[in-house]
Structures are given as C-alpha cells and as structure tokens.
Amino acid sequence: MSTMADERVPNTFFQAARAVFWSFLGIRRGAQHEQDIVRLKPAHVIVAGIIGALIFVFALVMLARFVVGHAT
C-alpha cells in the first residue's frame, strides 16, 4: 500500500539501476515491480539498462579471454 509521501520521494539513478539489476537476474517482487513502474523515470531505466548490458558483455568477454588464455 503506497502513501502520498512515498509518491513524492524523488527517484535517483541508483534506484533505477537497482531495479534493472534485479530485472536482469529475473528476481522481482510484484509489489516492487508495480512501484517501480509508477515511480521510475524511463530515461533512467534506459540508461541503466544500457550500462548494465555493457557491463554484462564486458564481463563475458573478460571471462572468455581468461578461459581461452589458460586453456593453452
């Protein structure tokens, strides 16, 4: 249940990043998801998603280089 005070709290980029992180993992509560839809700014979510995707791809590339470098 949300109150008026909850709706007036300004959202930061870090809240959007946290929501995107948990969404990448696939672990979201229904209530939190509904709250994020109402409160988060779409621009913050888009930027956080792009940054999260870049970090994920970078981590995969580094893991692949590590595995291939130690395989020989």
N, CA, C and O atoms as a GROMACS GRO file, in nm:
protein
  288
    1MET      N    1   0.084  -0.116   0.000
    1MET     CA    2   0.000   0.000   0.000
    1MET      C    3   0.089   0.123   0.000
    1MET      O    4   0.175   0.136   0.087
    2SER      N    5   0.071   0.213  -0.093
    2SER     CA    6   0.154   0.332  -0.101
    2SER      C    7   0.082   0.451  -0.040
    2SER      O    8  -0.041   0.458  -0.039
    3THR      N    9   0.160   0.543   0.008
    3THR     CA   10   0.104   0.665   0.065
    3THR      C   11   0.146   0.782  -0.021
    3THR      O   12   0.229   0.768  -0.111
    4MET      N   13   0.090   0.896   0.006
    4MET     CA   14   0.126   1.016  -0.069
    4MET      C   15   0.272   1.053  -0.048
    4MET      O   16   0.337   1.101  -0.140
    5ALA      N   17   0.324   1.031   0.071
    5ALA     CA   18   0.464   1.062   0.099
    5ALA      C   19   0.556   0.975   0.014
    5ALA      O   20   0.661   1.022  -0.030
    6ASP      N   21   0.519   0.850  -0.009
    6ASP     CA   22   0.600   0.761  -0.092
    6ASP      C   23   0.605   0.810  -0.237
    6ASP      O   24   0.709   0.798  -0.302
    7GLU      N   25   0.496   0.863  -0.286
    7GLU     CA   26   0.491   0.906  -0.425
    7GLU      C   27   0.568   1.034  -0.449
    7GLU      O   28   0.607   1.061  -0.563
    8ARG      N   29   0.593   1.114  -0.346
    8ARG     CA   30   0.664   1.240  -0.362
    8ARG      C   31   0.815   1.224  -0.349
    8ARG      O   32   0.888   1.319  -0.377
    9VAL      N   33   0.862   1.110  -0.307
    9VAL     CA   34   1.006   1.089  -0.290
    9VAL      C   35   1.072   1.088  -0.427
    9VAL      O   36   1.034   1.009  -0.513
   10PRO      N   37   1.171   1.177  -0.448
   10PRO     CA   38   1.236   1.179  -0.578
   10PRO      C   39   1.319   1.052  -0.600
   10PRO      O   40   1.382   1.001  -0.508
   11ASN      N   41   1.318   1.004  -0.721
   11ASN     CA   42   1.392   0.883  -0.754
   11ASN      C   43   1.528   0.921  -0.808
   11ASN      O   44   1.544   1.022  -0.877
   12THR      N   45   1.624   0.841  -0.778
   12THR     CA   46   1.759   0.865  -0.826
   12THR      C   47   1.793   0.761  -0.932
   12THR      O   48   1.722   0.662  -0.952
   13PHE      N   49   1.903   0.787  -0.999
   13PHE     CA   50   1.951   0.692  -1.099
   13PHE      C   51   1.985   0.559  -1.034
   13PHE      O   52   1.968   0.454  -1.097
   14PHE      N   53   2.032   0.561  -0.910
   14PHE     CA   54   2.070   0.437  -0.843
   14PHE      C   55   1.949   0.348  -0.815
   14PHE      O   56   1.963   0.226  -0.814
   15GLN      N   57   1.834   0.406  -0.792
   15GLN     CA   58   1.713   0.326  -0.775
   15GLN      C   59   1.676   0.259  -0.906
   15GLN      O   60   1.632   0.144  -0.907
   16ALA      N   61   1.695   0.330  -1.017
   16ALA     CA   62   1.669   0.270  -1.148
   16ALA      C   63   1.770   0.160  -1.176
   16ALA      O   64   1.734   0.055  -1.230
   17ALA      N   65   1.896   0.183  -1.140
   17ALA     CA   66   2.000   0.082  -1.161
   17ALA      C   67   1.970  -0.043  -1.079
   17ALA      O   68   1.989  -0.155  -1.127
   18ARG      N   69   1.923  -0.024  -0.956
   18ARG     CA   70   1.888  -0.139  -0.873
   18ARG      C   71   1.773  -0.219  -0.935
   18ARG      O   72   1.775  -0.342  -0.935
   19ALA      N   73   1.673  -0.148  -0.986
   19ALA     CA   74   1.559  -0.215  -1.048
   19ALA      C   75   1.604  -0.292  -1.173
   19ALA      O   76   1.559  -0.404  -1.196
   20VAL      N   77   1.693  -0.233  -1.252
   20VAL     CA   78   1.743  -0.300  -1.372
   20VAL      C   79   1.827  -0.421  -1.334
   20VAL      O   80   1.817  -0.526  -1.398
   21PHE      N   81   1.910  -0.408  -1.232
   21PHE     CA   82   1.993  -0.520  -1.186
   21PHE      C   83   1.907  -0.639  -1.147
   21PHE      O   84   1.932  -0.751  -1.191
   22TRP      N   85   1.806  -0.616  -1.064
   22TRP     CA   86   1.720  -0.725  -1.022
   22TRP      C   87   1.640  -0.781  -1.139
   22TRP      O   88   1.608  -0.900  -1.142
   23SER      N   89   1.607  -0.696  -1.235
   23SER     CA   90   1.535  -0.743  -1.353
   23SER      C   91   1.625  -0.831  -1.439
   23SER      O   92   1.578  -0.930  -1.496
   24PHE      N   93   1.754  -0.796  -1.450
   24PHE     CA   94   1.848  -0.881  -1.524
   24PHE      C   95   1.854  -1.020  -1.463
   24PHE      O   96   1.863  -1.119  -1.534
   25LEU      N   97   1.850  -1.027  -1.330
   25LEU     CA   98   1.855  -1.156  -1.263
   25LEU      C   99   1.722  -1.229  -1.268
   25LEU      O  100   1.716  -1.350  -1.246
   26GLY      N  101   1.616  -1.157  -1.296
   26GLY     CA  102   1.484  -1.218  -1.302
   26GLY      C  103   1.419  -1.234  -1.167
   26GLY      O  104   1.326  -1.312  -1.150
   27ILE      N  105   1.469  -1.160  -1.070
   27ILE     CA  106   1.415  -1.168  -0.934
   27ILE      C  107   1.346  -1.036  -0.903
   27ILE      O  108   1.412  -0.939  -0.866
   28ARG      N  109   1.216  -1.032  -0.917
   28ARG     CA  110   1.139  -0.911  -0.888
   28ARG      C  111   1.014  -0.949  -0.813
   28ARG      O  112   0.948  -1.048  -0.847
   29ARG      N  113   0.981  -0.874  -0.712
   29ARG     CA  114   0.855  -0.893  -0.641
   29ARG      C  115   0.748  -0.813  -0.714
   29ARG      O  116   0.776  -0.707  -0.770
   30GLY      N  117   0.629  -0.863  -0.713
   30GLY     CA  118   0.519  -0.796  -0.781
   30GLY      C  119   0.495  -0.656  -0.731
   30GLY      O  120   0.473  -0.564  -0.810
   31ALA      N  121   0.499  -0.637  -0.600
   31ALA     CA  122   0.475  -0.505  -0.542
   31ALA      C  123   0.585  -0.408  -0.579
   31ALA      O  124   0.558  -0.292  -0.610
   32GLN      N  125   0.709  -0.453  -0.576
   32GLN     CA  126   0.821  -0.367  -0.614
   32GLN      C  127   0.814  -0.331  -0.762
   32GLN      O  128   0.843  -0.217  -0.800
   33HIS      N  129   0.777  -0.426  -0.844
   33HIS     CA  130   0.765  -0.401  -0.987
   33HIS      C  131   0.660  -0.294  -1.014
   33HIS      O  132   0.683  -0.201  -1.092
   34GLU      N  133   0.546  -0.307  -0.950
   34GLU     CA  134   0.438  -0.207  -0.967
   34GLU      C  135   0.483  -0.070  -0.918
   34GLU      O  136   0.453   0.031  -0.980
   35GLN      N  137   0.554  -0.068  -0.807
   35GLN     CA  138   0.603   0.058  -0.753
   35GLN      C  139   0.705   0.122  -0.847
   35GLN      O  140   0.703   0.243  -0.867
   36ASP      N  141   0.793   0.041  -0.904
   36ASP     CA  142   0.893   0.093  -0.998
   36ASP      C  143   0.828   0.151  -1.123
   36ASP      O  144   0.872   0.253  -1.175
   37ILE      N  145   0.723   0.086  -1.172
   37ILE     CA  146   0.655   0.135  -1.292
   37ILE      C  147   0.601   0.276  -1.269
   37ILE      O  148   0.608   0.361  -1.358
   38VAL      N  149   0.549   0.300  -1.151
   38VAL     CA  150   0.490   0.429  -1.120
   38VAL      C  151   0.597   0.534  -1.091
   38VAL      O  152   0.580   0.650  -1.130
   39ARG      N  153   0.705   0.497  -1.025
   39ARG     CA  154   0.798   0.595  -0.972
   39ARG      C  155   0.920   0.624  -1.058
   39ARG      O  156   0.970   0.736  -1.057
   40LEU      N  157   0.970   0.526  -1.132
   40LEU     CA  158   1.096   0.546  -1.204
   40LEU      C  159   1.075   0.622  -1.334
   40LEU      O  160   0.972   0.611  -1.401
   41LYS      N  161   1.177   0.701  -1.368
   41LYS     CA  162   1.175   0.776  -1.493
   41LYS      C  163   1.226   0.684  -1.605
   41LYS      O  164   1.327   0.615  -1.587
   42PRO      N  165   1.158   0.682  -1.718
   42PRO     CA  166   1.200   0.594  -1.828
   42PRO      C  167   1.344   0.620  -1.874
   42PRO      O  168   1.415   0.526  -1.909
   43ALA      N  169   1.386   0.745  -1.875
   43ALA     CA  170   1.523   0.775  -1.918
   43ALA      C  171   1.626   0.710  -1.826
   43ALA      O  172   1.727   0.659  -1.874
   44HIS      N  173   1.600   0.712  -1.696
   44HIS     CA  174   1.692   0.648  -1.602
   44HIS      C  175   1.698   0.498  -1.625
   44HIS      O  176   1.805   0.438  -1.620
   45VAL      N  177   1.583   0.437  -1.651
   45VAL     CA  178   1.579   0.292  -1.673
   45VAL      C  179   1.652   0.255  -1.802
   45VAL      O  180   1.724   0.155  -1.806
   46ILE      N  181   1.635   0.334  -1.906
   46ILE     CA  182   1.702   0.307  -2.034
   46ILE      C  183   1.853   0.317  -2.018
   46ILE      O  184   1.927   0.229  -2.063
   47VAL      N  185   1.900   0.424  -1.955
   47VAL     CA  186   2.045   0.442  -1.936
   47VAL      C  187   2.100   0.331  -1.847
   47VAL      O  188   2.206   0.276  -1.876
   48ALA      N  189   2.031   0.299  -1.739
   48ALA     CA  190   2.077   0.191  -1.650
   48ALA      C  191   2.080   0.058  -1.724
   48ALA      O  192   2.171  -0.022  -1.702
   49GLY      N  193   1.982   0.033  -1.809
   49GLY     CA  194   1.980  -0.090  -1.887
   49GLY      C  195   2.095  -0.100  -1.985
   49GLY      O  196   2.156  -0.206  -2.000
   50ILE      N  197   2.126   0.010  -2.050
   50ILE     CA  198   2.238   0.011  -2.145
   50ILE      C  199   2.370  -0.010  -2.071
   50ILE      O  200   2.454  -0.088  -2.115
   51ILE      N  201   2.388   0.058  -1.959
   51ILE     CA  202   2.510   0.042  -1.880
   51ILE      C  203   2.520  -0.101  -1.827
   51ILE      O  204   2.628  -0.161  -1.830
   52GLY      N  205   2.409  -0.156  -1.780
   52GLY     CA  206   2.409  -0.294  -1.731
   52GLY      C  207   2.443  -0.393  -1.841
   52GLY      O  208   2.517  -0.489  -1.818
   53ALA      N  209   2.390  -0.371  -1.961
   53ALA     CA  210   2.420  -0.460  -2.073
   53ALA      C  211   2.568  -0.451  -2.112
   53ALA      O  212   2.630  -0.553  -2.142
   54LEU      N  213   2.623  -0.330  -2.112
   54LEU     CA  214   2.765  -0.314  -2.145
   54LEU      C  215   2.855  -0.383  -2.042
   54LEU      O  216   2.954  -0.447  -2.078
   55ILE      N  217   2.820  -0.370  -1.915
   55ILE     CA  218   2.897  -0.438  -1.810
   55ILE      C  219   2.888  -0.589  -1.826
   55ILE      O  220   2.987  -0.660  -1.808
   56PHE      N  221   2.769  -0.639  -1.858
   56PHE     CA  222   2.750  -0.783  -1.878
   56PHE      C  223   2.833  -0.834  -1.994
   56PHE      O  224   2.899  -0.937  -1.982
   57VAL      N  225   2.831  -0.764  -2.108
   57VAL     CA  226   2.909  -0.805  -2.225
   57VAL      C  227   3.058  -0.798  -2.194
   57VAL      O  228   3.133  -0.889  -2.230
   58PHE      N  229   3.102  -0.693  -2.127
   58PHE     CA  230   3.243  -0.680  -2.090
   58PHE      C  231   3.286  -0.797  -2.000
   58PHE      O  232   3.394  -0.853  -2.019
   59ALA      N  233   3.202  -0.833  -1.904
   59ALA     CA  234   3.234  -0.944  -1.814
   59ALA      C  235   3.244  -1.075  -1.892
   59ALA      O  236   3.332  -1.157  -1.865
   60LEU      N  237   3.154  -1.096  -1.988
   60LEU     CA  238   3.161  -1.219  -2.069
   60LEU      C  239   3.287  -1.223  -2.154
   60LEU      O  240   3.348  -1.328  -2.167
   61VAL      N  241   3.326  -1.111  -2.212
   61VAL     CA  242   3.447  -1.105  -2.293
   61VAL      C  243   3.569  -1.134  -2.207
   61VAL      O  244   3.657  -1.210  -2.246
   62MET      N  245   3.575  -1.073  -2.089
   62MET     CA  246   3.687  -1.096  -1.999
   62MET      C  247   3.692  -1.243  -1.954
   62MET      O  248   3.800  -1.301  -1.944
   63LEU      N  249   3.577  -1.302  -1.925
   63LEU     CA  250   3.572  -1.443  -1.887
   63LEU      C  251   3.620  -1.532  -2.002
   63LEU      O  252   3.696  -1.626  -1.979
   64ALA      N  253   3.577  -1.502  -2.122
   64ALA     CA  254   3.620  -1.581  -2.239
   64ALA      C  255   3.771  -1.569  -2.261
   64ALA      O  256   3.838  -1.668  -2.288
   65ARG      N  257   3.824  -1.448  -2.248
   65ARG     CA  258   3.969  -1.430  -2.264
   65ARG      C  259   4.046  -1.505  -2.155
   65ARG      O  260   4.151  -1.563  -2.182
   66PHE      N  261   3.994  -1.504  -2.034
   66PHE     CA  262   4.058  -1.575  -1.924
   66PHE      C  263   4.060  -1.725  -1.949
   66PHE      O  264   4.162  -1.790  -1.929
   67VAL      N  265   3.947  -1.779  -1.993
   67VAL     CA  266   3.935  -1.924  -2.017
   67VAL      C  267   4.023  -1.965  -2.134
   67VAL      O  268   4.094  -2.065  -2.124
   68VAL      N  269   4.020  -1.891  -2.242
   68VAL     CA  270   4.100  -1.925  -2.360
   68VAL      C  271   4.249  -1.907  -2.329
   68VAL      O  272   4.330  -1.986  -2.376
   69GLY      N  273   4.285  -1.806  -2.254
   69GLY     CA  274   4.426  -1.782  -2.221
   69GLY      C  275   4.482  -1.890  -2.133
   69GLY      O  276   4.602  -1.918  -2.142
   70HIS      N  277   4.402  -1.953  -2.050
   70HIS     CA  278   4.450  -2.058  -1.961
   70HIS      C  279   4.432  -2.198  -2.021
   70HIS      O  280   4.477  -2.296  -1.962
   71ALA      N  281   4.368  -2.208  -2.136
   71ALA     CA  282   4.344  -2.338  -2.196
   71ALA      C  283   4.466  -2.388  -2.272
   71ALA      O  284   4.480  -2.509  -2.293
   72THR      N  285   4.554  -2.299  -2.313
   72THR     CA  286   4.670  -2.341  -2.391
   72THR      C  287   4.791  -2.368  -2.308
   72THR      O  288   4.896  -2.404  -2.362
   0.00000   0.00000   0.00000
